[in-house]
Amino acid sequence: MKKLLLPLLLSAALLPAVAQAQQKKDSYRFVVVPKVVHPWFDAVNEGAKKAAQMIQTQTGAKVVIDYQAPQKADVVEQNQILERAIATKPDGIIVDLLDGKGNRAVLQEALKRKIPVGVFDSVPPEGMNLTSIGADFCEQANIAAERLAKLLGGKGEVAIMKGVPTAPNHAIRAECHEKTFAKYPGIKVVAHGIDNDDIETAQKQAAAIMQANPNLKGWVACDAAGPIGVGQAIKEAGKAGKVILVGLDDLPEMVQLVKDGVADSSSASRPDMQGYWSVIALWQNTLGMKTPKYIDTGTVVITKDNLTTYK
């Protein structure tokens, strides 16, 4: 939370000056490109729209959020969307990268054309000085893995659902899960799934992994879709309470799994806040103002005890 306060306070303090400068332009269009069509990103879009409304209220300028989601988690399709967006000369682009190396060239093209660019729920490609908005991915993973390890008494077989392996945030979480489990000699990571941020894929892989590993005691995940599929597989196998799931994020299905006792808890980021502060950062950037290198929107642990209050 401390990491979050500074950029938020700075943004609040800058609003009067930004609003004054804003009078020079009466409309803006910001393009938001997520990884894939997905309910988690719908919340990002809603947050972006709230920021647009705030800017309109403060300045009178019309702000349009142009939300363009790939149909599947594919870097080629995402780059095509970005290329088309660049051709329309928007006032800014915010993107959740599917592959830092694979996305680099198109991001450089946007910057070359003087289009402000930022990343959310991700980290910039190495060497690119872009504002990043999101949770501390390693901290989020550590919270989940530590909780699972302690619930298991420091011993047992566990599995990790990896999401999209090339996605920077998913890769960071996977690495940090592994490092946390390595601190517990009695914990053994016996399997990994790759669900490409798809619930059905996660469910099928989780079912197969549990069948192949009958002594499996717990799960963590690296994406929002993964733990929902894992939870569904646990429920269908009749293993609720026998296989412990510590999930990720707060999609309604994930929250329901916690409520039903299929999942113990979830280490959740805040997609609406990521969308909101992404647009605010882009807006400031279009006005020639410096933005923080990193805006931490925080992580919250969802349990049965705080289901109605965590937000």
N, C-alpha and C positions, 0 to 999 in steps of 0.2 A: 504493500500500500504506500510506503514511503516513496518508492520509486515513481509511483503514479502521481503523487501530489504535486511535485515540482512542475512537470509539464502542464498539468491542469491549471495550476495557479498562474503560470506564465501566460497561458492562453487566455485566461479570464482577464488578466491585467492588460493584455494587448488588445482586447476587443474594442475599446473606444477608439484607439488609433487606427485599427484595421477598418472599423466602420467608416471613419472619416475618409480613409484612402479609397474605400469601396465606391464612393460616389462617382469615381471616374469610369465605372463600368456598370451597366444596368442589367446584365444577364451573364450567367455562367452555366457551363455544362461539364459535369464530371463523370467520367466513365469508371465503373466498378466492375472488375473482372475476377470472379472467384475461381476456385479450382474446378468446380463442377456444379450441376444442378443438385441442390441439396438443402434440406430444411435449415441447417446451421447457417448457411449463407443467406437464406431468406431473412434471418435475424440481423445479419450484417447490413443487408439492404435497408431494413427498417430503420436501423440506427443512422445510416447515411441520409435517409430521407428526413429524419428528425434534425440532423445538422443543417440540411438544406433549408428547412423551415425556419430554424433559428437565424440563419444568415439573412433570409428574406425579411424576417420580422425586424431584425436589427438595422438593416441597410436599405430595404425596399427593392433590392435587386432580385430578379428572378433566378432561381437556382434549380437546374434539372439534374437528376441522378439517372444516368444511362447505365442500367444494370444489364450486363451481357455475360451469361454463364455457359461454359462448354457443356455439351450433353453428356460427355464422359470425361474422366480424369486423364486427359491426353494432352501432352505438351504441344504437339503439332496443332491440334484444334485450338488450344488456348492462344498460341502465337498467331494463328490466323485471325482470331477475334481481335487481338491487340493490333495487328497490322491494319485491319479495317478501321479500327478506332483511331489510330494515328492519322490515317488518310482524311478523317473528318475534322481534324484539328480541334480537338476538345480543349477545354481549359485545364484539364488535368486527368491523370489516369492513376487509379489505385488498383493493385493486383495482388492476389495470393498465389505465389509462384508454385508451379508444379515441378519445376526443375531449374535450379539457379543457373546452371551452365547452359541448359537448353533455352532459357528465356533471355539470357544476357543480350544477345544481338538485337532483339526487337526492343528491349528497354533502352539500349544505347541509341537506337534510331529515334525513339521518342524524344530523348534528351537532346539529340542533335537538332531536332526540329523545334527546340525550345518549349516542349510540352512538359510541365511538371509531372513527376512520377514518384509514387510512394508504394510501399508494400505493407500489407497487413497479414496477420496470422502467419508470418514468414520472416525470413531474414534476407537482406539484399545479397545479390551475388558478390563474391569476394572482390573488394576494390571499388565497388560502386557506392558512392556517398548518397544514399537514399534514406529518408525517414522511414522507420519501421514501427508499426503499431501492432501491439498484441501482448499476449501473456509471456512470461518467462517460461519457455517450453521445457527446459530442463527442470526447473523448480516444479512445474506441474507434474512431470513424470516422476520426479523424486517423491513427491507427496503421495502419489498413488502406489508406487512400488514399496515405499517404507510402510505404508498402512497395511498393504497385503502381507508383507513379511512379518509384521508384528501380529497380525490376525492369525497367521499360521504358526506363531511361536518360533519363528526363525528357521523352520525346516519344512521341506516338502517340494514336490515338483510343480513348476508353474510354466505358463505359456504367455507369449506376447503376440498380440495382433498388431501388425506393423502399419497398416494403412497403405499409403502410396510411398514406396521406399525412396523415390527420388525427391519427394517434397521435403524442403528443408526442415519444416517444423516436425513432420512425422519422423524424419531421420534423427533429429536431435532427441526427441522423446524416446525413441527406441534405444539409442546409445545410453541415455541416462537411466532408463529402466535397467539395462544390463549392468551398469556400474553400481547401481544401488543394490541389486540382488547379489552382486559379487562380494559385498561386504558381509554377507550371511553365508558361512560355509555350509549350512544345512539346506540352503535353497538351491535348487537346480533348475535351470531353464532348459526344458526338454523339447520345446517346439515353438515355431514361429508361423504365423499366418500372414498373408498379404491380401487384403480385401479391396484395395483401390477405392477406399471410402464408399463402399457399397454394402448395405446391410445384408442383402441376400447372400452375397459372396462370403461375408464374414460368418454368417450362420452356417453355411455349408462347410466351410473350412474348420470352424470350431467343432462341429459335430464329428468331422473326420479325425481331428486331432485328439478329441476326448476318447473316441473309440480306440485309437491307436495307443493311447496313453491312459490306461484305466486307473492309474494311481495319481493322475493329475489333481492338484488341490486348489489351484488358483489361476486367475487371469488378470492381466492389465492390457491396455490398448494405447495406440498412438494417434487415433483419429476419432471423430465423433460417431461415425457409422459403426465402426468395429465392435465396440462393447454392446451395442444394441443387438447385433447379430449373435454375439457370444452369449448374451443373456437369453435370447430366444432359444439357442441350442441347449443351454443349461436347463431351461424350463422343460423343453421337449424331452430331454433325456432323463427327467426326473431327478436331477442332481442339485436342485436348489437347496442351499444349506450344506451341501457336501463339497461342492466346488465354489470357491469364493471369487466373486468378481468385484474388482474396484475399477469403475468405469472412467469415462472421460467426457467432459462437457455436459450440457444440460438440455439436450433435445427432449421433448415431451416423453418419448419412449424410454429414454434413459432414466428420467425422473420417475416414471412409472415402475421401472424395474427395481429402483431403490424402495419405492413405496410398497411394492409387493414382496420385498424381501429376497428377490432373485439376485439383486446386486447389493453388496454391503454399502456402497457409497460411490461418489464420482468426483473426480478432481476437475473442476469446470472453469473454463475461461469465459469471457463475456463478449459474445459476438456483436451485440447491439452497440456496446461501447467502442468496439474496434471500428465498426462502420462509421459511428459518429465522429470519433477523433481523426479518422482517416480523411474525411471530408474537410474538417476544420484545418488540418495540416495542409492539405492541397490548396485550400482557399488562401491561407496565409502565404503559401509559396507563390501563388499567382500574383500576389501584391509585392513580391520582392522581399518578403520578410523571411528571416531564418527560422527554421523549425527544429525541434529537438531531434537528435539522431535516433532516439528510441523513446516511445511512449508506452509504458507498461500499464495495461488495462486490468491487471490483477487476476488472481485465481481464488476460487472459493471451493471448499470441500462440502459436498451435498450429502447429508445423511438423513435418516428417518426423523431425526430430532429437529432439523431445520428446513424441511421441505417447503414450508409455507413462508419462511422468512429469509432464505438465503439471498434473494434478489434485493 
